[in-house]
């Protein structure tokens, strides 16, 4: 378990010192720093048509180089700060909506009672749609040639 220290949130710095501008950063009213490695997590609560959602940002506060976070690290951060019973998503938007100007990762954490209507675990409300195999004969021949080059026996 990590040691998290509450930090001055961007909203307070915006409201009292006039720093931090933009659309969402001045609304981040919670902030934590992980003592072990200076990872900084901020959040704001937003109202949406499906209920309140916690918008969470994850950055490396003192890193001089870009820092990538693994899926497991983001899961641990979500669990430690927002609870193990809450689901979260990370969004990969359409290209025309992409904003990637800072080394910041975003999670949207749902209320603890909210259940995603999809996932890897079977649910009564999700059923796979049979789309066939998505390969024509030419594509299958390319795949067979690829595996043959690798020395893999592909019996199809």
Secondary structure as GFF3:
##gff-version 3
##sequence-region A 1 156
A	DSSP	beta_strand	4	6	.	.	.	ID=ss1
A	DSSP	alpha_helix	10	17	.	.	.	ID=ss2
A	DSSP	three_ten_helix	25	27	.	.	.	ID=ss3
A	DSSP	beta_strand	30	34	.	.	.	ID=ss4
A	DSSP	beta_strand	39	48	.	.	.	ID=ss5
A	DSSP	beta_strand	51	60	.	.	.	ID=ss6
A	DSSP	alpha_helix	71	82	.	.	.	ID=ss7
A	DSSP	beta_strand	88	89	.	.	.	ID=ss8
A	DSSP	three_ten_helix	95	97	.	.	.	ID=ss9
A	DSSP	beta_strand	105	110	.	.	.	ID=ss10
A	DSSP	alpha_helix	137	149	.	.	.	ID=ss11
###
